Amino acid sequence: MNELIALDQRLMLFLNGSDSLYMDGVMKLFTGTWIWMPLAVTILFILFKNNSFRNFLLLVLMIAATVYVCDRVSSGVIKPWVSRLRPCQDPAILGQIDIVNAGRSGKFGFISSHAANSFGLFMFFALLFRHKGLTFTILVWAIITSFSRIYLGVHYPGDVLCGALFGITVGGLVYLIYHLFSRRFNHEPKKITNFYTSSGYLMQDITFIRLVMYLTYVFIAIYAFIYIQNNFL
């Protein structure tokens, strides 16, 4: 165990932070919530457009359940039980890392709630939409979101890795529950053609989700210049 902790600390020192205020701004924005609201609204609209109202409500419930379980179990159960200090709270490494606006972080960091939430949603949406391009796009989002927690100095790589594995498990289990209930509701996907994914979602709607994600990346890249002026200088 001591060897794993030492390895985790070395990885933290290697991956954490940079000498760039701009990248500090990018990562701080990326890990936030408000920046992704347009994407959340877009996904909800696509779900509403491609499903019956009853199945749409079931999907909203399952998405909320994924986030709730990932967040509450990681923050309310595992973190106080394991009681592993965050890097920004750990005297063993505190003086050697870069910390970016970590003042609101809690005391304990294992497991990462951000990693659990992002990978939980990744797994649920990958199984729901069943489109390789969108799956890859959401995976990249989940990886960067999780990495940002290491970059900002609030989580060890081990916190993030275990959080991601927990999130994948929760997302898969919640999707299984959704699938069972959806079948009971006699929900049938639309006729499968080249215009639909295998789970019945319009290809043009999938493209629209990806477009909103890409535009959000562009917005982050541009807005980071303004953000660092207002928050770091």
C-alpha positions in Angstrom: 0.0 0.0 0.0 2.8 2.4 0.8 4.3 1.7 -2.6 1.0 2.5 -4.3 0.7 5.8 -2.3 4.3 6.8 -3.2 3.6 6.0 -6.9 0.4 8.1 -6.8 2.3 11.0 -5.3 5.0 10.8 -8.0 2.3 10.7 -10.7 0.7 13.7 -9.1 3.9 15.7 -9.2 4.4 14.8 -12.8 0.8 15.6 -14.0 -0.2 18.5 -11.8 -0.3 22.1 -12.9 1.8 24.0 -15.4 3.6 27.3 -15.7 0.7 28.7 -17.9 -2.0 30.9 -16.5 -3.9 30.4 -19.6 -4.0 26.6 -19.0 -5.0 27.3 -15.4 -8.0 29.2 -16.8 -8.9 26.5 -19.3 -8.8 23.7 -16.7 -10.8 25.8 -14.1 -13.5 26.5 -16.7 -13.5 22.9 -17.9 -14.1 21.5 -14.4 -17.0 23.9 -13.8 -20.7 23.3 -14.1 -22.2 26.3 -15.8 -20.1 26.0 -18.9 -21.8 22.7 -19.8 -25.4 23.9 -19.3 -26.0 24.4 -23.1 -24.8 20.9 -23.7 -27.1 19.5 -21.0 -30.1 21.4 -22.5 -29.2 20.1 -25.9 -29.1 16.5 -24.8 -32.4 16.9 -23.0 -34.0 18.3 -26.1 -32.6 15.4 -28.2 -34.0 12.9 -25.7 -37.4 14.6 -25.7 -37.4 14.7 -29.5 -36.6 11.0 -30.0 -38.7 9.4 -27.3 -42.2 9.2 -26.1 -43.0 11.5 -23.2 -43.1 8.6 -20.7 -39.8 7.2 -21.9 -38.3 10.8 -21.8 -39.3 11.1 -18.1 -37.8 7.7 -17.4 -34.5 8.8 -19.1 -34.4 12.1 -17.1 -34.9 10.0 -13.9 -32.2 7.6 -14.8 -29.7 10.4 -15.7 -30.5 12.1 -12.4 -30.0 8.8 -10.6 -26.6 8.3 -12.2 -25.4 11.6 -11.0 -27.0 11.3 -7.6 -25.5 7.9 -6.8 -22.1 8.8 -8.1 -22.0 12.0 -6.2 -23.6 10.9 -2.9 -21.7 7.6 -2.6 -18.4 9.2 -3.5 -18.8 12.3 -1.3 -21.1 11.1 1.4 -19.8 7.5 2.0 -16.4 6.7 0.4 -14.6 10.0 1.1 -15.3 10.1 4.9 -14.8 6.4 5.2 -11.4 6.3 3.5 -10.4 9.8 4.8 -7.6 10.3 2.3 -6.4 13.9 2.3 -6.6 15.8 -1.0 -3.2 16.9 -2.4 -4.0 20.5 -1.6 -4.6 19.4 2.0 -1.8 16.8 2.4 1.3 18.1 4.2 3.4 15.3 2.5 3.0 16.9 -0.9 1.4 20.3 -0.3 4.5 22.4 -0.8 5.5 20.6 -4.1 2.3 21.0 -6.2 0.5 23.8 -8.0 -2.9 24.6 -6.6 -5.4 26.6 -8.7 -8.3 28.1 -6.8 -8.8 25.0 -4.6 -10.1 26.9 -1.6 -13.6 25.5 -1.8 -12.5 21.9 -2.0 -13.3 19.6 0.9 -10.7 17.9 3.1 -10.8 14.4 1.6 -10.4 13.4 -2.0 -10.8 9.6 -2.5 -12.7 9.0 -4.7 -13.1 11.9 -7.1 -16.8 12.9 -7.5 -16.0 14.7 -10.7 -14.5 11.6 -12.2 -17.3 9.4 -11.0 -20.0 11.8 -12.3 -18.4 12.3 -15.7 -17.6 8.6 -16.4 -21.0 7.6 -15.0 -22.6 9.9 -17.6 -20.2 8.7 -20.3 -21.1 5.1 -19.8 -24.9 5.7 -19.6 -24.9 7.8 -22.8 -22.6 5.5 -24.6 -25.0 2.6 -24.0 -28.0 4.8 -24.8 -27.0 6.4 -28.0 -24.7 3.6 -29.4 -22.8 5.8 -31.8 -19.0 5.4 -31.9 -18.3 9.0 -32.8 -20.4 10.4 -30.0 -19.1 7.8 -27.5 -15.5 8.9 -28.3 -16.4 12.6 -28.0 -18.0 12.0 -24.5 -15.1 9.9 -23.5 -12.6 12.7 -24.3 -14.8 15.1 -22.2 -14.8 12.7 -19.3 -11.0 12.2 -19.5 -10.3 16.0 -19.6 -12.8 16.7 -16.8 -11.1 14.1 -14.6 -7.6 15.2 -15.5 -8.5 18.8 -14.6 -8.9 17.7 -11.0 -5.3 16.5 -11.0 -4.1 19.6 -12.8 -5.8 21.9 -10.3 -4.3 20.1 -7.3 -7.5 18.8 -5.7 -7.2 15.0 -6.5 -4.5 12.4 -6.8 -4.4 10.3 -10.0 -5.6 7.3 -7.9 -8.6 9.3 -6.7 -9.5 10.0 -10.3 -8.9 6.5 -11.6 -11.0 4.8 -8.9 -13.7 7.5 -9.3 -13.8 6.7 -13.0 -14.1 3.0 -12.4 -16.9 3.6 -9.9 -18.7 5.9 -12.3 -18.5 3.4 -15.2 -20.0 0.7 -12.9 -22.8 3.0 -11.8 -23.6 4.2 -15.3 -23.7 0.7 -16.6 -26.0 -0.5 -13.8 -28.4 2.4 -14.1 -28.6 1.9 -17.9 -29.5 -1.8 -17.3 -32.3 -0.7 -15.0 -33.5 1.8 -17.6 -33.4 -0.9 -20.3 -35.6 -3.2 -18.1 -38.1 -0.5 -17.4 -38.1 0.7 -21.0 -39.0 -2.7 -22.2 -41.8 -2.9 -19.7 -43.1 0.4 -21.1 -43.1 -1.3 -24.5 -40.7 1.4 -25.8 -39.6 0.5 -29.3 -36.8 2.5 -31.1 -37.6 4.0 -34.5 -37.1 1.9 -37.6 -33.4 1.4 -38.1 -32.0 2.9 -41.3 -28.8 4.8 -42.2 -30.5 7.9 -40.7 -30.7 6.4 -37.2 -28.4 4.8 -34.7 -29.0 1.2 -33.6 -30.8 2.5 -30.6 -33.2 4.7 -32.7 -31.7 8.2 -32.5 -31.5 10.4 -35.5 -27.9 10.7 -36.9 -28.4 14.5 -37.4 -29.3 14.8 -33.7 -26.2 13.0 -32.7 -24.2 15.3 -34.9 -25.9 18.3 -33.2 -24.8 17.1 -29.8 -21.2 16.7 -30.9 -21.3 20.2 -32.5 -22.5 21.7 -29.2 -19.6 20.0 -27.4 -17.0 21.2 -29.9 -18.4 24.8 -29.7 -18.2 24.6 -26.0 -14.5 23.7 -26.3 -13.9 26.7 -28.5 -15.7 28.9 -26.1 -13.6 27.7 -23.2 -10.4 28.3 -25.3 -11.4 31.9 -26.0 -13.1 32.8 -22.7 -10.0 31.5 -20.7 -8.2 34.7 -21.7 -10.9 36.8 -20.1 -11.3 34.5 -17.2 -7.7 34.6 -16.1 -7.7 38.4 -16.2 -10.7 38.5 -13.8 -9.7 35.7 -11.5 -6.0 35.2 -11.5 -4.4 38.6 -11.8 
